[in-house]
Amino acid sequence: MTGPFAPRTPKRVDDPRYPISEQEKWGRDRYAMPDDASHVAPPSGLLLPR
């Protein structure tokens, strides 16, 4: 288990044959940011400022 400030080993660059949506999902996997996409989790009721 690693914390948010723990050093991480560098990862390889994403394969360009994967769709952009998949690459974006992998890019967000380290951040604990609310995501309002319905395929990620059920809606939380949180209203984000736009």
N, CA, C and O atoms as a CHARMM CRD file, in Angstrom:
* protein
*
  200
    1    1 MET  N      0.84600  -1.16000   0.00000 PROA 1      0.00000
    2    1 MET  CA     0.00000   0.00000   0.00000 PROA 1      0.00000
    3    1 MET  C      0.89600   1.22900   0.00000 PROA 1      0.00000
    4    1 MET  O      1.83000   1.32400   0.79600 PROA 1      0.00000
    5    2 THR  N      0.61400   2.15300  -0.88100 PROA 2      0.00000
    6    2 THR  CA     1.39300   3.38200  -0.96200 PROA 2      0.00000
    7    2 THR  C      0.47500   4.57400  -0.77600 PROA 2      0.00000
    8    2 THR  O     -0.69000   4.55400  -1.17300 PROA 2      0.00000
    9    3 GLY  N      1.01900   5.60100  -0.17100 PROA 3      0.00000
   10    3 GLY  CA     0.25700   6.82000   0.04500 PROA 3      0.00000
   11    3 GLY  C      0.35100   7.73600  -1.16500 PROA 3      0.00000
   12    3 GLY  O      1.04900   7.42700  -2.13000 PROA 3      0.00000
   13    4 PRO  N     -0.35200   8.86200  -1.11300 PROA 4      0.00000
   14    4 PRO  CA    -0.35700   9.75400  -2.26900 PROA 4      0.00000
   15    4 PRO  C      0.98800  10.43500  -2.51400 PROA 4      0.00000
   16    4 PRO  O      1.26200  10.85700  -3.63700 PROA 4      0.00000
   17    5 PHE  N      1.83000  10.54900  -1.49000 PROA 5      0.00000
   18    5 PHE  CA     3.11100  11.22600  -1.65200 PROA 5      0.00000
   19    5 PHE  C      4.28000  10.25700  -1.73900 PROA 5      0.00000
   20    5 PHE  O      5.43300  10.68500  -1.78400 PROA 5      0.00000
   21    6 ALA  N      4.00600   8.97400  -1.76100 PROA 6      0.00000
   22    6 ALA  CA     5.07200   7.98300  -1.85700 PROA 6      0.00000
   23    6 ALA  C      5.64900   7.98600  -3.27100 PROA 6      0.00000
   24    6 ALA  O      4.91200   8.12600  -4.24700 PROA 6      0.00000
   25    7 PRO  N      6.96200   7.83200  -3.37600 PROA 7      0.00000
   26    7 PRO  CA     7.54600   7.78500  -4.71800 PROA 7      0.00000
   27    7 PRO  C      7.07400   6.54200  -5.46700 PROA 7      0.00000
   28    7 PRO  O      6.94500   5.46400  -4.88700 PROA 7      0.00000
   29    8 ARG  N      6.82800   6.70700  -6.72500 PROA 8      0.00000
   30    8 ARG  CA     6.36500   5.59300  -7.55800 PROA 8      0.00000
   31    8 ARG  C      7.37300   5.34600  -8.67600 PROA 8      0.00000
   32    8 ARG  O      8.06400   6.25700  -9.13100 PROA 8      0.00000
   33    9 THR  N      7.43400   4.11800  -9.09200 PROA 9      0.00000
   34    9 THR  CA     8.32100   3.79400 -10.20100 PROA 9      0.00000
   35    9 THR  C      7.70000   4.30500 -11.49600 PROA 9      0.00000
   36    9 THR  O      6.48000   4.25700 -11.65800 PROA 9      0.00000
   37   10 PRO  N      8.51900   4.78800 -12.41100 PROA 10     0.00000
   38   10 PRO  CA     7.97100   5.28600 -13.67600 PROA 10     0.00000
   39   10 PRO  C      7.29700   4.16000 -14.45800 PROA 10     0.00000
   40   10 PRO  O      7.73900   3.01200 -14.42600 PROA 10     0.00000
   41   11 LYS  N      6.23500   4.50700 -15.15100 PROA 11     0.00000
   42   11 LYS  CA     5.53000   3.53300 -15.98100 PROA 11     0.00000
   43   11 LYS  C      5.89000   3.75600 -17.43800 PROA 11     0.00000
   44   11 LYS  O      6.34200   4.82900 -17.83800 PROA 11     0.00000
   45   12 ARG  N      5.67800   2.72200 -18.20400 PROA 12     0.00000
   46   12 ARG  CA     5.90000   2.85100 -19.63600 PROA 12     0.00000
   47   12 ARG  C      4.81100   3.71200 -20.25200 PROA 12     0.00000
   48   12 ARG  O      3.71900   3.83900 -19.69700 PROA 12     0.00000
   49   13 VAL  N      5.10600   4.29200 -21.38300 PROA 13     0.00000
   50   13 VAL  CA     4.13400   5.10800 -22.10500 PROA 13     0.00000
   51   13 VAL  C      3.02100   4.20100 -22.61800 PROA 13     0.00000
   52   13 VAL  O      3.27000   3.06000 -23.00900 PROA 13     0.00000
   53   14 ASP  N      1.79100   4.71500 -22.61200 PROA 14     0.00000
   54   14 ASP  CA     0.65300   3.93400 -23.09300 PROA 14     0.00000
   55   14 ASP  C      0.82600   3.55300 -24.55600 PROA 14     0.00000
   56   14 ASP  O      1.39900   4.29900 -25.35000 PROA 14     0.00000
   57   15 ASP  N      0.32700   2.40100 -24.88500 PROA 15     0.00000
   58   15 ASP  CA     0.34300   1.92900 -26.25800 PROA 15     0.00000
   59   15 ASP  C     -0.62000   2.78700 -27.08300 PROA 15     0.00000
   60   15 ASP  O     -1.78800   2.90100 -26.71300 PROA 15     0.00000
   61   16 PRO  N     -0.17400   3.39000 -28.18300 PROA 16     0.00000
   62   16 PRO  CA    -1.05600   4.26900 -28.95800 PROA 16     0.00000
   63   16 PRO  C     -2.22200   3.53800 -29.62100 PROA 16     0.00000
   64   16 PRO  O     -3.13600   4.18600 -30.13200 PROA 16     0.00000
   65   17 ARG  N     -2.21300   2.22000 -29.62500 PROA 17     0.00000
   66   17 ARG  CA    -3.33600   1.48700 -30.22800 PROA 17     0.00000
   67   17 ARG  C     -4.55900   1.46000 -29.32400 PROA 17     0.00000
   68   17 ARG  O     -5.65500   1.13700 -29.78100 PROA 17     0.00000
   69   18 TYR  N     -4.38800   1.80100 -28.02000 PROA 18     0.00000
   70   18 TYR  CA    -5.53600   1.87500 -27.11900 PROA 18     0.00000
   71   18 TYR  C     -6.29800   3.16500 -27.38900 PROA 18     0.00000
   72   18 TYR  O     -5.69100   4.18200 -27.72500 PROA 18     0.00000
   73   19 PRO  N     -7.61500   3.13700 -27.24800 PROA 19     0.00000
   74   19 PRO  CA    -8.38700   4.36100 -27.48900 PROA 19     0.00000
   75   19 PRO  C     -8.06200   5.43500 -26.44400 PROA 19     0.00000
   76   19 PRO  O     -7.60800   5.13600 -25.34000 PROA 19     0.00000
   77   20 ILE  N     -8.30600   6.67900 -26.82300 PROA 20     0.00000
   78   20 ILE  CA    -8.01800   7.80600 -25.94000 PROA 20     0.00000
   79   20 ILE  C     -8.78600   7.68400 -24.63100 PROA 20     0.00000
   80   20 ILE  O     -8.25100   8.01400 -23.57300 PROA 20     0.00000
   81   21 SER  N    -10.02800   7.21700 -24.68400 PROA 21     0.00000
   82   21 SER  CA   -10.82700   7.09200 -23.45900 PROA 21     0.00000
   83   21 SER  C    -10.16900   6.13200 -22.46900 PROA 21     0.00000
   84   21 SER  O    -10.19700   6.37000 -21.26200 PROA 21     0.00000
   85   22 GLU  N     -9.58200   5.05900 -22.97100 PROA 22     0.00000
   86   22 GLU  CA    -8.90000   4.10000 -22.09400 PROA 22     0.00000
   87   22 GLU  C     -7.62500   4.72100 -21.50800 PROA 22     0.00000
   88   22 GLU  O     -7.32800   4.52200 -20.33100 PROA 22     0.00000
   89   23 GLN  N     -6.88100   5.46200 -22.31200 PROA 23     0.00000
   90   23 GLN  CA    -5.66700   6.10800 -21.82700 PROA 23     0.00000
   91   23 GLN  C     -5.99400   7.16500 -20.77800 PROA 23     0.00000
   92   23 GLN  O     -5.25600   7.31600 -19.80400 PROA 23     0.00000
   93   24 GLU  N     -7.09700   7.90200 -20.96600 PROA 24     0.00000
   94   24 GLU  CA    -7.50100   8.90000 -19.97300 PROA 24     0.00000
   95   24 GLU  C     -7.88100   8.23100 -18.66000 PROA 24     0.00000
   96   24 GLU  O     -7.57200   8.74600 -17.58600 PROA 24     0.00000
   97   25 LYS  N     -8.55000   7.08400 -18.74300 PROA 25     0.00000
   98   25 LYS  CA    -8.93600   6.36500 -17.53100 PROA 25     0.00000
   99   25 LYS  C     -7.69600   5.93200 -16.76000 PROA 25     0.00000
  100   25 LYS  O     -7.66500   6.04000 -15.53400 PROA 25     0.00000
  101   26 TRP  N     -6.68200   5.44600 -17.45200 PROA 26     0.00000
  102   26 TRP  CA    -5.44200   5.04400 -16.78800 PROA 26     0.00000
  103   26 TRP  C     -4.72700   6.25900 -16.20300 PROA 26     0.00000
  104   26 TRP  O     -4.08000   6.15000 -15.16100 PROA 26     0.00000
  105   27 GLY  N     -4.83400   7.40400 -16.85400 PROA 27     0.00000
  106   27 GLY  CA    -4.19300   8.61300 -16.34700 PROA 27     0.00000
  107   27 GLY  C     -4.83300   9.12300 -15.07100 PROA 27     0.00000
  108   27 GLY  O     -4.16600   9.74700 -14.24600 PROA 27     0.00000
  109   28 ARG  N     -6.13300   8.86100 -14.90000 PROA 28     0.00000
  110   28 ARG  CA    -6.84000   9.32600 -13.70600 PROA 28     0.00000
  111   28 ARG  C     -6.78100   8.33800 -12.56100 PROA 28     0.00000
  112   28 ARG  O     -7.26200   8.65600 -11.47300 PROA 28     0.00000
  113   29 ASP  N     -6.22000   7.16600 -12.74500 PROA 29     0.00000
  114   29 ASP  CA    -6.29600   6.13700 -11.70100 PROA 29     0.00000
  115   29 ASP  C     -5.50400   6.48800 -10.44600 PROA 29     0.00000
  116   29 ASP  O     -5.73300   5.88000  -9.40100 PROA 29     0.00000
  117   30 ARG  N     -4.58600   7.44000 -10.51100 PROA 30     0.00000
  118   30 ARG  CA    -3.79300   7.82200  -9.33500 PROA 30     0.00000
  119   30 ARG  C     -4.42800   8.94200  -8.52400 PROA 30     0.00000
  120   30 ARG  O     -4.02800   9.18100  -7.38500 PROA 30     0.00000
  121   31 TYR  N     -5.40700   9.62800  -9.08900 PROA 31     0.00000
  122   31 TYR  CA    -5.98100  10.79700  -8.43200 PROA 31     0.00000
  123   31 TYR  C     -7.33400  10.47200  -7.82500 PROA 31     0.00000
  124   31 TYR  O     -8.15000   9.78000  -8.43300 PROA 31     0.00000
  125   32 ALA  N     -7.56200  10.97200  -6.63200 PROA 32     0.00000
  126   32 ALA  CA    -8.84500  10.77100  -5.96200 PROA 32     0.00000
  127   32 ALA  C     -9.74900  11.95800  -6.26200 PROA 32     0.00000
  128   32 ALA  O    -10.12100  12.71500  -5.36400 PROA 32     0.00000
  129   33 MET  N    -10.09400  12.10800  -7.52300 PROA 33     0.00000
  130   33 MET  CA   -10.94800  13.21300  -7.93600 PROA 33     0.00000
  131   33 MET  C    -12.33900  12.67500  -8.23200 PROA 33     0.00000
  132   33 MET  O    -12.47300  11.58500  -8.78800 PROA 33     0.00000
  133   34 PRO  N    -13.36700  13.41800  -7.87200 PROA 34     0.00000
  134   34 PRO  CA   -14.72100  12.95200  -8.18400 PROA 34     0.00000
  135   34 PRO  C    -14.92800  12.91000  -9.69200 PROA 34     0.00000
  136   34 PRO  O    -14.55400  13.84400 -10.40200 PROA 34     0.00000
  137   35 ASP  N    -15.50200  11.86300 -10.16100 PROA 35     0.00000
  138   35 ASP  CA   -15.77400  11.68400 -11.58100 PROA 35     0.00000
  139   35 ASP  C    -17.26100  11.44000 -11.73300 PROA 35     0.00000
  140   35 ASP  O    -17.79900  10.51000 -11.13200 PROA 35     0.00000
  141   36 ASP  N    -17.93700  12.26000 -12.52600 PROA 36     0.00000
  142   36 ASP  CA   -19.38400  12.14500 -12.64000 PROA 36     0.00000
  143   36 ASP  C    -19.83000  11.18300 -13.74000 PROA 36     0.00000
  144   36 ASP  O    -21.00500  11.17500 -14.10900 PROA 36     0.00000
  145   37 ALA  N    -18.92400  10.38500 -14.26200 PROA 37     0.00000
  146   37 ALA  CA   -19.30000   9.41100 -15.27700 PROA 37     0.00000
  147   37 ALA  C    -20.09600   8.27600 -14.63900 PROA 37     0.00000
  148   37 ALA  O    -19.73900   7.78400 -13.56800 PROA 37     0.00000
  149   38 SER  N    -21.16300   7.86900 -15.29700 PROA 38     0.00000
  150   38 SER  CA   -22.03000   6.84000 -14.71500 PROA 38     0.00000
  151   38 SER  C    -21.40500   5.45100 -14.76800 PROA 38     0.00000
  152   38 SER  O    -21.82000   4.57100 -14.01200 PROA 38     0.00000
  153   39 HSD  N    -20.42400   5.22600 -15.63300 PROA 39     0.00000
  154   39 HSD  CA   -19.80200   3.90100 -15.71700 PROA 39     0.00000
  155   39 HSD  C    -18.71700   3.70100 -14.65500 PROA 39     0.00000
  156   39 HSD  O    -18.20000   2.59400 -14.51100 PROA 39     0.00000
  157   40 VAL  N    -18.36500   4.74900 -13.91300 PROA 40     0.00000
  158   40 VAL  CA   -17.32700   4.64700 -12.89000 PROA 40     0.00000
  159   40 VAL  C    -17.91500   4.19600 -11.56300 PROA 40     0.00000
  160   40 VAL  O    -17.40200   3.27300 -10.93000 PROA 40     0.00000
  161   41 ALA  N    -18.99100   4.84900 -11.14400 PROA 41     0.00000
  162   41 ALA  CA   -19.62800   4.54800  -9.86100 PROA 41     0.00000
  163   41 ALA  C    -21.03300   5.14000  -9.86200 PROA 41     0.00000
  164   41 ALA  O    -21.35400   5.96900 -10.71300 PROA 41     0.00000
  165   42 PRO  N    -21.86300   4.72600  -8.92500 PROA 42     0.00000
  166   42 PRO  CA   -23.18600   5.33800  -8.84000 PROA 42     0.00000
  167   42 PRO  C    -23.06700   6.82000  -8.48100 PROA 42     0.00000
  168   42 PRO  O    -22.08300   7.22400  -7.86100 PROA 42     0.00000
  169   43 PRO  N    -24.04500   7.62900  -8.85900 PROA 43     0.00000
  170   43 PRO  CA   -23.97000   9.05500  -8.54100 PROA 43     0.00000
  171   43 PRO  C    -23.93500   9.29900  -7.03900 PROA 43     0.00000
  172   43 PRO  O    -24.65100   8.64900  -6.27700 PROA 43     0.00000
  173   44 SER  N    -23.09400  10.24100  -6.62100 PROA 44     0.00000
  174   44 SER  CA   -22.94100  10.52400  -5.19400 PROA 44     0.00000
  175   44 SER  C    -23.80800  11.68000  -4.73200 PROA 44     0.00000
  176   44 SER  O    -23.97900  11.87600  -3.52800 PROA 44     0.00000
  177   45 GLY  N    -24.35700  12.44300  -5.65400 PROA 45     0.00000
  178   45 GLY  CA   -25.15100  13.60500  -5.29000 PROA 45     0.00000
  179   45 GLY  C    -24.31600  14.85200  -5.09900 PROA 45     0.00000
  180   45 GLY  O    -24.86100  15.90800  -4.77800 PROA 45     0.00000
  181   46 LEU  N    -23.00700  14.76300  -5.28800 PROA 46     0.00000
  182   46 LEU  CA   -22.10600  15.89500  -5.14000 PROA 46     0.00000
  183   46 LEU  C    -22.27100  16.81900  -6.33700 PROA 46     0.00000
  184   46 LEU  O    -22.22400  16.36700  -7.48100 PROA 46     0.00000
  185   47 LEU  N    -22.46100  18.10000  -6.08600 PROA 47     0.00000
  186   47 LEU  CA   -22.56400  19.08700  -7.15200 PROA 47     0.00000
  187   47 LEU  C    -21.23400  19.80900  -7.27000 PROA 47     0.00000
  188   47 LEU  O    -20.80600  20.49000  -6.33800 PROA 47     0.00000
  189   48 LEU  N    -20.58500  19.66400  -8.40500 PROA 48     0.00000
  190   48 LEU  CA   -19.28700  20.28500  -8.62300 PROA 48     0.00000
  191   48 LEU  C    -19.46500  21.66100  -9.24900 PROA 48     0.00000
  192   48 LEU  O    -20.35500  21.83700 -10.08100 PROA 48     0.00000
  193   49 PRO  N    -18.64600  22.63900  -8.87700 PROA 49     0.00000
  194   49 PRO  CA   -18.72700  23.95400  -9.52600 PROA 49     0.00000
  195   49 PRO  C    -18.24000  23.84200 -10.96300 PROA 49     0.00000
  196   49 PRO  O    -17.26400  23.14600 -11.24300 PROA 49     0.00000
  197   50 ARG  N    -18.90500  24.51000 -11.84700 PROA 50     0.00000
  198   50 ARG  CA   -18.52500  24.47300 -13.27700 PROA 50     0.00000
  199   50 ARG  C    -18.04100  25.81200 -13.73000 PROA 50     0.00000
  200   50 ARG  O    -17.67900  25.97700 -14.89500 PROA 50     0.00000
